[in-house]
Amino acid sequence: METALKIVGVLAMAAFGWWMIAGLIDAAFPGWGRPMPPDDDVRPADFPRPRPEDCRPTKRL
């Protein structure tokens, strides 16, 4: 029983260590391993770009 507890403790410490290392790497290099967000100029077909003549400047007070 004592040996099993030691094994479980070592495995728990190893898992915690890997979790901490992964957190440090993620903090140092944010965005690695995650999908890139789409470009700002990409729009779905349902929302086409407005025409320049439809874009009138707003009046400031």
NUBA-107743 format. One record per residue: x, y, z of N, C-alpha, C in turn; residue in one letter; residue number from 1. Coordinates in nm, 3 decimals. Each point is the difference from the previous one (the first is absolute). Layout:
+---------+---------+---------+---------+---------+---------+---------+---------+---------+----+-----+
|     nc1 |     nc2 |     nc3 |    cac1 |    cac2 |    cac3 |     cc1 |     cc2 |     cc3 | aa |   i |
+---------+---------+---------+---------+---------+---------+---------+---------+---------+----+-----+
|       X |       Y |       Z |       X |       Y |       Z |       X |       Y |       Z |  A | NUM |
...
+---------+---------+---------+---------+---------+---------+---------+---------+---------+----+-----+
end
This chain:
+---------+---------+---------+---------+---------+---------+---------+---------+---------+----+-----+
|     nc1 |     nc2 |     nc3 |    cac1 |    cac2 |    cac3 |     cc1 |     cc2 |     cc3 | aa |   i |
+---------+---------+---------+---------+---------+---------+---------+---------+---------+----+-----+
|   0.083 |  -0.120 |   0.000 |  -0.083 |   0.120 |   0.000 |   0.087 |   0.126 |   0.000 |  M |   1 |
|   0.105 |  -0.004 |   0.079 |   0.088 |   0.116 |   0.007 |   0.070 |   0.023 |  -0.135 |  E |   2 |
|   0.038 |  -0.109 |  -0.066 |   0.064 |   0.012 |  -0.131 |  -0.097 |   0.058 |  -0.102 |  T |   3 |
|  -0.125 |  -0.042 |   0.006 |  -0.100 |   0.051 |  -0.094 |  -0.021 |   0.150 |   0.021 |  A |   4 |
|  -0.003 |   0.043 |   0.125 |  -0.016 |   0.143 |   0.028 |   0.120 |   0.080 |  -0.051 |  L |   5 |
|   0.119 |  -0.057 |   0.013 |   0.119 |   0.068 |  -0.052 |  -0.008 |   0.013 |  -0.152 |  K |   6 |
|  -0.043 |  -0.106 |  -0.067 |  -0.012 |   0.003 |  -0.146 |  -0.104 |   0.103 |  -0.042 |  I |   7 |
|  -0.114 |   0.001 |   0.068 |  -0.105 |   0.098 |  -0.032 |   0.051 |   0.142 |   0.025 |  V |   8 |
|   0.073 |   0.020 |   0.107 |   0.055 |   0.132 |   0.029 |   0.100 |   0.046 |  -0.104 |  G |   9 |
|   0.087 |  -0.091 |  -0.044 |   0.098 |   0.035 |  -0.103 |  -0.070 |   0.032 |  -0.131 |  V |  10 |
|  -0.101 |  -0.079 |  -0.036 |  -0.073 |   0.027 |  -0.124 |  -0.075 |   0.134 |   0.009 |  L |  11 |
|  -0.056 |   0.030 |   0.116 |  -0.070 |   0.127 |   0.017 |   0.097 |   0.117 |  -0.010 |  A |  12 |
|   0.117 |  -0.013 |   0.060 |   0.099 |   0.108 |  -0.009 |   0.050 |   0.016 |  -0.144 |  M |  13 |
|   0.018 |  -0.111 |  -0.071 |   0.044 |   0.009 |  -0.139 |  -0.106 |   0.067 |  -0.086 |  A |  14 |
|  -0.126 |  -0.036 |   0.021 |  -0.107 |   0.063 |  -0.078 |  -0.009 |   0.149 |   0.031 |  A |  15 |
|   0.014 |   0.036 |   0.126 |  -0.004 |   0.142 |   0.037 |   0.118 |   0.075 |  -0.061 |  F |  16 |
|   0.116 |  -0.063 |  -0.002 |   0.117 |   0.062 |  -0.060 |  -0.018 |   0.025 |  -0.149 |  G |  17 |
|  -0.054 |  -0.100 |  -0.070 |  -0.026 |   0.019 |  -0.144 |  -0.103 |   0.109 |  -0.022 |  W |  18 |
|  -0.100 |   0.006 |   0.087 |  -0.103 |   0.104 |  -0.013 |   0.061 |   0.139 |   0.020 |  W |  19 |
|   0.091 |   0.011 |   0.097 |   0.066 |   0.129 |   0.025 |   0.090 |   0.038 |  -0.117 |  M |  20 |
|   0.075 |  -0.096 |  -0.054 |   0.087 |   0.028 |  -0.115 |  -0.083 |   0.043 |  -0.120 |  I |  21 |
|  -0.111 |  -0.069 |  -0.024 |  -0.087 |   0.038 |  -0.111 |  -0.056 |   0.140 |   0.020 |  A |  22 |
|  -0.033 |   0.037 |   0.121 |  -0.049 |   0.134 |   0.028 |   0.106 |   0.106 |  -0.023 |  G |  23 |
|   0.123 |  -0.030 |   0.037 |   0.109 |   0.096 |  -0.024 |   0.026 |   0.017 |  -0.149 |  L |  24 |
|  -0.002 |  -0.110 |  -0.075 |   0.020 |   0.008 |  -0.145 |  -0.114 |   0.078 |  -0.063 |  I |  25 |
|  -0.122 |  -0.025 |   0.044 |  -0.115 |   0.072 |  -0.055 |   0.008 |   0.149 |   0.032 |  D |  26 |
|   0.050 |   0.035 |   0.117 |   0.014 |   0.141 |   0.035 |   0.112 |   0.066 |  -0.080 |  A |  27 |
|   0.106 |  -0.076 |  -0.028 |   0.112 |   0.057 |  -0.075 |  -0.031 |   0.014 |  -0.148 |  A |  28 |
|  -0.076 |  -0.093 |  -0.055 |  -0.032 |   0.000 |  -0.142 |  -0.151 |  -0.010 |  -0.018 |  F |  29 |
|  -0.075 |   0.107 |   0.026 |  -0.146 |  -0.009 |  -0.012 |  -0.042 |  -0.025 |  -0.144 |  P |  30 |
|  -0.098 |  -0.085 |  -0.016 |  -0.053 |  -0.026 |  -0.132 |   0.056 |  -0.123 |  -0.068 |  G |  31 |
|   0.109 |  -0.056 |   0.051 |   0.055 |  -0.120 |  -0.063 |  -0.095 |  -0.116 |   0.024 |  W |  32 |
|  -0.025 |  -0.076 |  -0.104 |  -0.087 |  -0.116 |   0.011 |  -0.147 |   0.032 |  -0.009 |  G |  33 |
|  -0.032 |   0.127 |  -0.024 |  -0.140 |   0.039 |  -0.013 |  -0.025 |   0.046 |  -0.143 |  R |  34 |
|  -0.119 |  -0.016 |  -0.051 |  -0.027 |   0.047 |  -0.136 |   0.008 |   0.151 |  -0.010 |  P |  35 |
|   0.048 |   0.047 |  -0.112 |   0.011 |   0.144 |  -0.021 |  -0.139 |   0.059 |  -0.023 |  M |  36 |
|  -0.026 |   0.119 |   0.053 |  -0.129 |   0.063 |  -0.027 |  -0.008 |   0.044 |  -0.146 |  P |  37 |
|  -0.118 |   0.009 |  -0.055 |  -0.012 |   0.042 |  -0.140 |   0.042 |   0.145 |  -0.017 |  P |  38 |
|   0.037 |   0.033 |  -0.122 |   0.037 |   0.138 |  -0.031 |  -0.121 |   0.090 |   0.016 |  D |  39 |
|   0.026 |   0.127 |   0.025 |  -0.109 |   0.096 |   0.020 |  -0.080 |   0.023 |  -0.127 |  D |  40 |
|   0.064 |  -0.016 |  -0.115 |  -0.070 |   0.032 |  -0.125 |  -0.078 |  -0.118 |  -0.056 |  D |  41 |
|  -0.002 |  -0.111 |   0.070 |  -0.074 |  -0.117 |  -0.047 |  -0.142 |   0.008 |   0.055 |  V |  42 |
|  -0.097 |   0.002 |  -0.090 |  -0.141 |   0.006 |   0.042 |  -0.076 |  -0.112 |  -0.068 |  R |  43 |
|  -0.098 |  -0.056 |   0.065 |  -0.081 |  -0.100 |  -0.067 |  -0.083 |   0.063 |  -0.112 |  P |  44 |
|  -0.050 |  -0.084 |  -0.088 |  -0.075 |   0.050 |  -0.116 |  -0.129 |   0.071 |   0.042 |  A |  45 |
|  -0.053 |  -0.033 |   0.117 |  -0.124 |   0.063 |   0.045 |   0.021 |   0.147 |   0.039 |  D |  46 |
|   0.123 |   0.039 |   0.026 |   0.029 |   0.136 |   0.042 |   0.106 |   0.060 |  -0.093 |  F |  47 |
|  -0.039 |   0.040 |  -0.120 |   0.099 |   0.056 |  -0.093 |   0.046 |   0.138 |   0.047 |  P |  48 |
|   0.110 |   0.043 |  -0.054 |   0.051 |   0.133 |   0.032 |  -0.095 |   0.107 |  -0.051 |  R |  49 |
|  -0.021 |   0.104 |   0.078 |  -0.085 |   0.109 |  -0.050 |   0.072 |   0.075 |  -0.112 |  P |  50 |
|  -0.079 |   0.055 |  -0.089 |   0.058 |   0.079 |  -0.109 |   0.047 |   0.134 |   0.055 |  R |  51 |
|   0.103 |   0.058 |  -0.060 |   0.049 |   0.129 |   0.051 |  -0.106 |   0.109 |  -0.003 |  P |  52 |
|  -0.088 |  -0.003 |  -0.101 |  -0.102 |   0.106 |  -0.006 |  -0.106 |  -0.016 |   0.109 |  E |  53 |
|  -0.011 |  -0.121 |   0.057 |  -0.094 |  -0.021 |   0.110 |   0.057 |   0.045 |   0.135 |  D |  54 |
|   0.129 |   0.022 |   0.006 |   0.064 |   0.038 |   0.125 |   0.015 |   0.151 |   0.005 |  C |  55 |
|  -0.088 |   0.063 |   0.070 |   0.006 |   0.146 |   0.013 |   0.061 |   0.033 |   0.136 |  R |  56 |
|   0.083 |   0.100 |   0.005 |   0.057 |   0.038 |   0.130 |  -0.109 |   0.053 |   0.092 |  P |  57 |
|   0.014 |  -0.029 |   0.126 |  -0.098 |   0.048 |   0.097 |   0.029 |   0.146 |   0.033 |  T |  58 |
|  -0.104 |   0.073 |   0.032 |   0.016 |   0.141 |   0.035 |   0.037 |   0.010 |   0.148 |  K |  59 |
|   0.100 |   0.080 |   0.027 |   0.040 |   0.022 |   0.138 |  -0.067 |   0.125 |   0.053 |  R |  60 |
|  -0.037 |  -0.004 |   0.125 |  -0.065 |   0.116 |   0.061 |   0.099 |   0.106 |   0.040 |  L |  61 |
+---------+---------+---------+---------+---------+---------+---------+---------+---------+----+-----+
end
